[in-house]
C-alpha cells in the first residue's frame, strides 16, 4: 500500500506551506488588533454642500 499523508515528500511540502499560511494569518490578526486599539473611536461627519447655497 502506498504511503499517504505527511510521510510523503509532497506531504512535507504541504505541511510547511500550511504552517507558513497559519503564521501569516496569525501575524495579520495581531497587526489588525493593534491597529484597532490605536485607532481613535470617534466618527467624523462630513458637511455636504447643497446646490441652494
C-alpha positions in Angstrom: 0.0 0.0 0.0 1.3 3.5 -0.9 2.3 5.9 1.8 -0.1 8.8 2.4 -0.2 12.0 4.3 2.7 13.9 5.7 5.1 11.0 5.4 5.4 11.6 1.7 7.6 14.3 0.2 4.6 16.2 -1.2 3.0 15.9 2.3 6.1 17.5 3.9 5.9 20.5 1.5 2.1 20.8 2.2 2.8 20.8 5.9 5.4 23.6 5.5 3.0 25.6 3.3 0.1 25.2 5.8 2.3 26.3 8.7 3.5 29.3 6.8 0.0 30.3 5.9 -1.2 29.9 9.5 1.7 32.0 10.7 0.9 34.8 8.2 -2.7 34.8 9.3 -1.7 35.0 13.0 0.7 37.9 12.3 -2.0 39.8 10.3 -4.5 39.2 13.1 -2.2 40.6 15.7 -1.5 43.7 13.4 -5.2 44.3 12.9 -5.9 44.1 16.6 -3.0 46.5 17.4 -4.3 49.0 14.7 -7.8 48.8 16.1 -6.6 49.5 19.6 -4.5 52.5 18.5 -7.2 54.0 16.1 -9.4 56.7 17.6 -13.0 55.6 18.0 -14.6 58.9 17.1 -16.6 59.2 13.9 -16.1 62.3 11.9 -19.0 63.8 10.0 -18.6 65.4 6.6 -20.5 68.6 5.8 -22.3 68.5 2.5 -22.8 71.5 0.3 -26.3 71.8 -1.1 -26.8 73.5 -4.6 -29.0 76.1 -2.9 -26.1 77.7 -1.0 
